[in-house]
Amino acid sequence: MWKFRFFELPDDHGFIYSARGLVDGYFKVLSWLLITATFQIIAETSHSALAWALCVLAYLMIFFYLQAFVNWLAHMRWRGSGRAIRNFDPGQNSKHGLVRRLSAATVAATGTLLWLGIVFGVQASIDRTVTAIVEVQRAKAK
């Protein structure tokens, strides 16, 4: 168990074996975003179907990796609690099934929006960086 101040995470989850720590996972995601941005710039400039296929494949790999990371975080337990976060049902104390379904949908939508915001924000910053590097190289070549 990885013990933090307010929560603990399981150390026998599949994400730990593939990532070997949060730092390694961060650099994997960052490097995949760089590779994806590079493929996207190549595909946009060359109009190559192969480059677009590689770009889509790289996006899918990022998506599946981050999904495994979020799944690992869902197994987090607060200290003093024997239940993982994923075992708490939103709206579970409500007597109305509609409220339970709406709160579950709200939690899922919020998580999806946060994930998409992070991915698109990082992708946009990497895209700007790669574009700036290409422009500097073109300026030096002249």
Secondary structure, DSSP 4 states (H G I P E B T S, - for coil): -EE-SSEEE-SSSHHHHHHSSHHHHHHHHHHHHHHHHHHHHHHHHH--HHHHHHHHHHHHHHHHHHHHHHHHHHT-EETT--SBGGGSPTTTT-S-HHHHHHHHHHHHHHHHHHHHHHHHHHHHHHHHHHHHHHHHHHHHH-
